[in-house]
Amino acid sequence: MAGLVDFKNEEEVKEFLDNLGIEYSYQCHKEKDPEGCCRLADYLEGVKKNYAAAAQVLKYNCEQNQHGESCYKLGAYYVTGKGGLPRNLKAAYECFMTSCEIGGKKSTDACHNVGILAHDGQALDDKPDVAIARDYYTKACNNNYAPSCFNLSAIYLQGAPGIPKDMNQALHYSLKACDLGHIWACSNASRMYKLGDGVRKNDDKAESLKNKAKTLYLEQKEVTPQLKFGE
């Protein structure tokens, strides 16, 4: 059938991939299509392994087109110094924040990353801002991102400058993270019910949550590839 590529034929595959690159480049540079630029960056990274070129396309697409997914990927490049970009956590922070606010496929991950960088202060001259972290964790948690819900529970469990300790909120976010499959959140909620730590003591709930944590652990252990040496 005309137009089909024989993926067992090396020459046909090479021609197909080259044509893809030309098409994505045209979409990005001639048609000024942000989605085309995103595809071009993915092509340069995944097919050509040209991380420097990918970084420049991501930079253009984030800064000029305000493309959320490209801003997220550009932030990830800045975190590690990939593609010839300097390792710059402040720049990464700004990219993640832009991605979070714009929305898109990676916006929830971006919101979580803003929270992390604000929480430990790495992007803020080593001055942690737990209030900003809380706000961006909340955005991600509202989109059912379990690690953000867990981090929120930890903030309310311990308290922070300007954020009083709140065991009800800590339990709320622990339970939500647990429902989303976060093992440690289930363990923390179980402990709170077991000890009556800021909440009404409830041994049945404590045991149920403890069992859920065990089940999640076993499930994750089953799907995690085991390293075997000597084979």
C-alpha positions, -999 to 999 in steps of 0.1 A, spaced: 0 0 0 14 34 -10 26 56 18 33 28 43 68 26 57 86 -7 60 101 -3 95 124 -32 88 140 -13 60 167 10 74 167 33 44 129 38 45 130 45 83 158 70 79 139 88 51 107 88 72 125 103 102 142 129 81 109 139 66 94 142 100 122 166 111 116 187 80 78 188 86 82 198 123 108 224 115 84 239 89 56 239 114 77 257 140 97 282 120 74 289 91 39 284 104 49 296 139 29 268 154 38 263 191 27 226 190 50 222 160 79 236 179 71 212 208 72 183 183 104 196 168 121 197 202 109 162 210 123 151 176 157 167 181 159 152 216 145 118 210 155 110 174 186 131 167 199 132 203 208 169 196 201 183 230 217 217 223 193 222 194 164 209 214 172 233 242 171 263 218 138 253 204 123 248 239 137 282 249 121 299 219 88 281 224 86 289 261 98 325 260 82 336 227 51 314 225 44 308 262 40 271 255 34 253 288 49 219 280 80 235 265 84 257 295 82 226 317 108 208 296 131 238 295 129 240 333 140 203 334 170 212 311 180 241 335 178 218 365 205 195 351 223 218 327 213 198 297 218 208 261 245 233 268 224 254 291 239 264 324 226 246 355 203 274 368 177 266 394 163 301 394 157 299 357 142 264 362 119 278 389 106 305 366 100 280 338 81 257 360 61 286 374 52 297 339 42 261 329 21 258 361 2 290 355 -3 285 317 -16 250 320 -12 220 297 0 184 298 28 190 323 13 219 344 6 197 374 42 184 375 54 220 370 33 232 400 48 204 421 84 214 410 78 250 420 67 238 454 98 217 458 122 245 448 104 270 470 103 245 499 140 239 501 150 274 490 174 262 463 159 286 437 154 314 462 190 321 474 187 293 500 158 311 516 129 286 518 94 300 513 70 274 527 40 296 520 48 296 483 55 259 484 21 253 501 3 273 474 19 254 445 16 220 462 -21 228 467 -25 235 429 -9 201 421 -28 183 449 -60 197 436 -52 179 403 -46 147 423 -8 147 423 -1 124 453 35 137 462 21 172 465 -7 161 488 18 143 509 41 173 511 12 194 521 4 170 549 40 172 561 38 211 562 7 210 583 20 182 605 51 202 614 40 238 609 62 265 595 68 303 597 34 318 589 17 284 587 5 270 620 5 233 628 -29 219 618 -35 183 625 -69 183 607 -53 195 575 -24 172 579 -48 142 582 -69 155 553 -40 156 529 -25 124 542 -57 106 535 -60 121 500 -24 112 492 -31 77 505 -62 74 483 -39 83 454 -15 55 463 12 72 484 25 46 508 40 70 534 8 90 535 -11 59 544 15 51 571 13 86 585 -25 87 586 -24 52 603 -1 65 630 -22 96 636 -53 75 642 -33 49 663 -19 75 686 -48 99 685 -23 125 675 -44 156 669 -74 135 658 -98 112 675 -81 79 682 -95 51 660 -77 17 660 -99 3 632 -90 31 608 -53 29 619 -52 -8 611 -71 -4 578 -46 23 567 -17 2 578 -29 -27 557 -34 -4 528 2 8 531 14 -28 531 -7 -37 501 6 -7 481 42 -16 491 37 -52 478 21 -40 446 49 -16 439 75 -42 447 59 -65 422 61 -40 393 96 -27 401 121 -46 380 145 -66 401 182 -64 394 197 -98 388 235 -102 384 253 -129 366 226 -136 340 
